[in-house]
Amino acid sequence: MSRSYLNLFTAQLDMFMPRTRQRIPQTPTEATVERFAHDGRGIAQLDGKVVFISGALPQEKVVFRYLSRQRHFDEGRVLEVLQAAPERVTPPCPHADICGGCSLQHLNSDAQIALKQAMLLEQIQHIAQTQAEEIAPPLRSAVSGYRHKARLGVRHVPAKGGMLVGFREEKNRYLADLSRCDVLHHSIGERFIELRNCLDTLDCKLHIPQIEVAIGDHQTACVIRHLVPLSLDDQQRLIAFAQQYQIAFYTQAKGIDSITALWPPNLPLDGLYYRHPDYDVTIHFAPSDFTQINPEMNRQMVKQALSWLNASANDDVLELFCGLGNFTLPLARTVKQVTAVEGDAQLISRAKANAHTHELYNINYYVANLADAQLKADWLQQSYPYLLLDPPRSGAQEILQVLPLQQTKRIVYISCNPATLARDVGFLVHQHGFRLARIGVMDMFPQTAHVESMALLIRE
């Protein structure tokens, strides 16, 4: 391992260790950026120490200020670009310098895709110790207005004019003072000021910590989390706002089970939906349910996943981490039988309802903790020729170790974390004889360093 790679590895490992604070220099410092870190920040070396610089691009000469200093690495933020990289663009959002929601707005779209692909392939090479036979063209979508799910922080800050709504500032716990959000769907992203003004009129404005935003194909919903009961006047103020902007409002006094429709009053909890028109499928969901944040990319992703899996009308498919049926229902349109497994019983209940609505009876649903390395279940007693899985960031290590993979010949793995994908791919390649036939990135989160990807593993 080279000294530069060892320094970077040590610095990134140290980011997860207890921090020893050092005095932060107050004088701006000049640096030349060498390469990207895995989170999209620029990396420079000063006095033999790694510095992660937000807002900096490789080959740039910048002036930055220190944000923190640790034993093996420092962190900073660009103040001035002295020599710009060709890929640098002016961020479209006026809040790019303070908001922690998007970290790559200063990098053009093509370069963002190239960065994410490089991150993915580096993890596959170093962790999985293998290479893909084919690199698939990236899946891309709109870079603004794409986000249909968000958790917005809310706080009353008199020093900043009253209510703040939005995301936290970069590298600290304070809410950014935002007037809009360009990546959030326009029904909410262009309504921050109006929403702030409405919340500022509430009697309980000091007791609203967050708003959960969920957007379907034809409806925007907001779940107002409140720590004290809403007065009748507050309810009327919220209803007036919801009516004016045609937004469905729910209230949440305690846990998820306490979510209740405020306006329209008869709106069912699963009143939101999105469609997969290629498969004549509609997925109903509640605002608190997990759904993919980018519906345009989601439709492309499902279509590619089924194409790569290449299962026929005579085949059985095992789907793990099935959720609401995002892949399950399209699969059921095209294969003989789907065995769909998920750890959240509420999501399984909703998935069954979605299947019943479409009269799809070739799906067997199971609730199981897929992170349990000792899992024993009836559906584990048989082998499946086709496997599709879409795990959380922690990956699928535990369930892959107990799956009967002897007869499995084709696996499609959708991932939101290149590191755990690489770990699991390495296990499948080196322990079970699969080959990594194809891999590609999907730009589910434009303007951020988040990497979503899909891998196809084949065993003859």
JOHU-V723356 format. One record per pair of residues at least 6 apart in sequence whose ideal C-beta (glycine too) atoms are under 6 Angstrom apart, sorted by the first residue. I is the first residue (numbers start at 1). J is the second residue. D is the distance in Angstrom with one decimal. If there is no record, write none. Layout:
i-><I	I>
j-><J	J>
d-><D	D>
This chain:
i-><7	8	10	11	11	11	14	14	19	20	22	24	24	25	28	28	28	30	31	31	32	33	33	33	33	33	34	35	35	36	37	37	38	39	40	40	40	41	41	41	42	42	42	44	44	50	51	51	52	53	53	54	55	55	56	56	57	57	59	60	60	60	61	61	62	62	63	63	64	64	64	64	65	65	66	67	67	67	67	68	87	87	87	88	89	91	91	92	93	93	95	96	98	98	99	99	100	100	100	100	101	102	102	103	103	104	104	104	105	109	113	116	116	117	119	119	120	120	120	120	123	123	123	124	127	127	128	128	128	129	130	130	132	132	133	134	136	136	138	139	139	140	141	141	141	143	144	144	145	145	146	147	147	147	148	148	148	148	149	149	150	150	151	151	152	152	152	153	153	154	154	154	154	155	155	156	156	156	157	160	162	163	163	163	164	164	165	165	165	166	166	167	168	169	178	179	179	180	180	180	181	183	185	187	188	198	199	201	202	203	203	204	204	204	207	207	207	208	209	210	211	211	212	212	213	214	214	214	216	216	216	217	217	219	219	220	221	221	221	222	222	223	223	223	223	224	225	238	239	242	242	248	249	249	250	250	251	251	252	252	256	261	269	270	270	270	272	273	273	274	274	275	276	278	279	279	281	281	283	283	284	285	285	290	292	294	297	297	301	302	302	305	308	308	309	309	309	311	311	311	314	315	315	315	316	316	316	317	317	317	317	318	318	318	319	319	319	319	319	320	320	320	321	321	321	322	322	322	323	323	324	324	324	325	325	327	328	328	331	332	332	332	332	337	338	339	339	340	340	341	341	342	343	343	345	348	348	352	355	366	368	370	371	373	375	383	383	383	385	385	386	387	387	388	389	389	390	393	393	395	395	396	400	405	409	410	411	412	413	414	415	415	416	418	425	428	428	433	434	434	435	436	437	437	438	439	440	441	442	444>
j-><50	50	72	50	72	73	72	73	70	71	69	66	69	66	63	65	79	63	44	46	61	42	44	56	58	60	43	43	58	115	43	52	119	449	103	104	449	52	53	54	53	56	57	51	53	73	74	76	75	64	76	77	78	106	62	78	85	88	85	81	83	85	82	83	78	81	79	80	76	77	78	79	77	79	76	75	76	77	171	75	107	108	111	106	108	105	106	182	105	182	178	105	169	176	167	176	167	168	169	170	167	447	448	448	449	112	447	449	447	143	138	441	451	441	418	451	418	441	451	453	418	419	422	422	422	423	422	425	426	426	429	436	436	439	437	438	438	440	441	300	442	443	294	296	297	446	182	183	185	186	294	183	184	293	185	215	293	295	214	293	184	213	210	212	165	166	211	175	210	165	208	210	211	164	175	163	205	206	164	177	200	196	199	200	175	177	192	195	196	176	178	176	175	176	192	192	193	189	190	192	189	447	215	220	213	241	205	237	234	231	234	226	228	234	226	227	228	226	225	225	222	224	223	287	222	221	272	287	272	273	274	274	275	248	272	247	248	272	287	247	249	250	252	259	287	251	252	249	263	249	263	267	262	263	259	261	260	262	258	259	288	267	286	284	285	286	285	282	284	283	295	282	330	303	330	333	329	330	324	354	354	291	324	323	298	444	442	444	442	327	330	412	412	456	386	388	412	317	335	386	336	335	336	386	336	337	384	331	335	338	386	339	384	387	327	328	338	340	388	341	370	389	389	390	391	328	340	342	342	347	347	350	351	351	354	388	338	340	338	338	360	362	363	362	363	364	379	363	365	366	368	348	369	370	367	365	367	365	363	379	377	399	398	398	402	404	406	407	407	409	410	408	411	412	396	413	414	416	417	420	424	424	424	432	459	458	457	456	455	454	421	453	452	451	436	434	457	459	457	459	458	457	456	458	456	455	454	453	452	452>
d-><5.5	5.9	5.1	3.9	4.8	3.6	4.1	6.0	5.3	5.2	3.9	4.8	5.8	5.2	5.0	5.4	5.5	5.4	4.0	5.9	5.2	3.8	5.2	4.6	5.4	4.8	5.5	5.3	5.1	5.9	5.2	5.5	5.8	5.1	4.9	5.1	3.2	4.5	6.0	5.2	4.5	3.1	5.9	4.7	6.0	4.5	4.6	5.8	5.1	5.0	4.7	4.8	3.7	5.9	5.0	5.1	4.2	5.8	5.2	6.0	5.9	5.0	4.4	3.9	5.0	5.4	4.9	4.2	4.0	6.0	5.2	5.8	5.9	5.5	5.1	4.6	5.6	5.7	5.7	4.7	5.6	5.2	3.9	5.8	4.9	3.6	5.4	5.7	5.8	4.6	5.2	4.5	5.4	4.9	5.4	4.4	5.8	5.1	5.8	4.0	3.9	4.1	5.4	5.8	5.4	5.3	5.5	5.8	5.1	5.7	5.0	4.8	4.6	5.0	5.9	5.5	4.8	5.7	5.7	5.2	4.1	5.5	4.2	5.0	3.7	5.7	4.3	4.4	3.7	5.9	5.0	5.5	4.7	4.1	5.3	4.5	5.4	3.0	4.9	4.8	4.2	5.0	6.0	4.3	4.5	4.0	4.8	5.9	5.7	5.4	4.8	4.9	4.8	5.2	5.6	4.0	5.6	5.6	5.8	4.2	5.8	4.5	5.9	5.6	5.5	5.8	4.6	4.8	5.7	5.5	4.8	5.7	5.9	5.2	5.1	5.5	5.3	5.4	5.4	5.2	4.5	4.5	4.6	4.5	4.4	5.9	5.5	5.5	5.1	5.6	3.8	5.9	5.9	4.7	5.6	5.5	5.4	5.9	5.7	5.3	4.3	5.7	5.0	4.2	5.4	4.4	5.6	5.5	4.7	5.2	5.4	5.8	5.2	5.8	6.0	4.2	4.5	5.4	5.6	4.8	5.3	5.9	4.0	5.9	5.7	5.0	5.9	3.7	3.7	5.0	5.4	5.0	5.9	5.8	5.7	4.9	4.2	5.9	4.6	5.9	5.6	4.5	5.2	5.9	5.1	5.2	4.8	5.5	4.6	4.3	4.4	5.6	4.4	5.0	5.2	5.6	5.5	5.1	5.6	4.8	5.0	4.2	4.7	4.6	5.9	4.9	5.4	5.3	4.6	5.6	5.3	5.1	5.4	5.8	4.0	4.9	4.4	5.6	5.5	5.7	5.9	5.5	5.5	5.9	4.0	5.0	6.0	4.9	5.5	5.8	5.5	5.1	5.1	4.6	5.7	5.8	4.7	5.3	4.7	4.6	5.5	5.1	5.7	5.8	5.9	4.6	5.7	5.7	5.2	5.2	4.4	4.9	3.8	5.1	5.9	5.7	5.9	4.8	4.8	5.2	5.9	4.1	5.8	5.0	5.0	5.0	3.9	4.7	5.9	5.3	5.7	5.4	5.2	4.2	4.8	6.0	5.7	4.7	5.0	5.2	4.4	5.4	5.2	5.2	4.7	5.0	5.4	5.7	5.2	4.7	5.3	5.1	5.2	5.6	4.8	5.3	5.1	5.6	5.2	5.4	5.5	4.5	5.1	4.3	5.6	4.4	5.3	3.7	5.8	5.4	5.3	5.4	4.6	4.8	5.5	5.7	4.1	5.6	4.3	3.0	5.2	5.5	5.9	5.4	5.4	5.7	4.3	5.7	4.6	5.3	3.7	5.1	5.4	5.2	5.9	4.4	5.4	5.5	4.1	4.7	5.9	5.9	4.8	4.5	4.2	4.6	5.8	5.0	4.6	3.9>
